[in-house]
């Protein structure tokens, strides 16, 4: 069973103890364990995932800080004509923004004497940095090696993630077919899509596959008519779209290629 890394006092104690044993110079995944009250805790630490988590958090914080700064600036300049920003309205907007991005625990947002108070939660951010790259498991198995326990957990997690994808984004159900041949074809296409989703996830790391697809869907093609001549015109690619295509090793589309096709 995977232990919660936040809000779990016992898990925090185990992590604080085992993290002291980590070899900073090693780039390989490391495994440590501790037994408490008949429960065996297995900690896996990946330097690569730790670096990715740190970078991802920094990027999210930079974007959030820029947006939060604009809210505070608008609130400070809320004078004169037009709809004015209010402390209560700004407070609600800030909390909704941070909650929707799973970042609310990283900030202290309060209304104090009718004024918006906004600052980073340094304690929470310090703990986030502490658990970067860490996977903590609980088990009653005292015989299996730590590496094998982590391996089995990851295999199970991969299967569960695949089923979630099939049920949600890949829409395996409901099946709008009634003949066996069509049902088999539908399931086969969903399985191919699952393989593509897993391949994209391994290539991208960040952003998520669903977000990457949303970004790529913004690429549009229109018909441009000049007299009797009609040509296809592609919208200009954003830097974000170019980066995703580069990670996937997909050639960037151009208007010339579309016309030639």
Secondary structure, DSSP 8 states (H G I E B T S, - for coil): -B--SSS-HHHHHHHHHHHTT--TT--S-EEEEEEETTEEEEEEE-HHHHHHHHHHHHHHHHHHHHHHHHHHHHHHT--SSS----HHHHHHHHHHHHHHTT-GGGEEEEEETTEEEEEE-HHHHHHHHHTTTEEEEEES-SSS-HHHHHHHHHHHHHHHHHHHHHHTTT---S----SHHHHHHHHHHHHHHHHHHHHHHHHH-SS-HHHHHHHHTT--EEEEEETTEEEEEE----HHHHHHHHHTT-----HHHHHH-
